[in-house]
């Protein structure tokens, strides 16, 4: 029998952050291009920062898997493989990478590395999401960029600036408990 290398406390935090991401996904603003603006990426980046690369990515994989099996955790209380195979699927599939990169950046112990990890995760999310959106929507790259990336750049910049401050505070509080 194989033993679990995660403590009960770590498993609880992984589940907690999967729930935080699901709640953040419901704080949604519909956008004209079909990709809603949500706080999902805040929750995902926060999971990576607070839990670290591995556990943050696991929390995000749990979130994606819950949505894939039909639990309505994606934006606007949607779920199922139809969402993953829909226009926003490319963004969803890169969420674990975003959390992992945020966790790696935080693990380096420098705000510069953290910001680099947040930027790298966001760029990967945007590129894969845009390409996937363009493929599913049968649109060219320019149209996919305008609909699925451009409106989200300002909120990504705000997240990358604010999250290191908020995330470090939450991480220090949780490590004290």
Steps between C-alpha positions, in 0.01 A plus 500: 500500500629844406501772764393858438781753524262783581388569854135537594563873545646528149210304350257733678676807360496347150124445529450846648679667211311293241188645666645853501565473125143376444361796695723746314374356169145605589600865536454552129443783255373393155715630216398555136752245363350212696781464757370627836721709729527317833718493809600139420856594413531686832404183686728285285803724545424532871488120534845472344641777718357378829524123453814486289547371146405136549206538738370811318503309172326204668227730637450639149492153343235403757300808401528421126410134558194598706385717212582234240274243667211746495507671837410865427824662620591687182378855435125559516453165678589292196680170486559199279722405212302732274654796680851358463441430130335843461664835423642549851648151531854605417501743790364235738756239395791733580378588850721236670803640316414849626484377861821301460692798359367732773613246758844467345536879497394523865732215592803694376450741791511817294216724386675535165485122450138495612404771253691313228307181585168688492586660165618170348183322612281779364679505164466122462133524599438777247685330214348155542157645577511726194613220267235263637233771480596575139485131408164433668345826377651458150646849515837642407766587757424872485132447577584246772744746660243782493224282650689277742814684613494877451213575743676300773843662488414785743362259763805275456731795564304593814513135619876481446555825694258437791526124549856492639391727786177315577643152444802550726272619780271198467795262476657637819166477687443140394854396590448637852192285560 
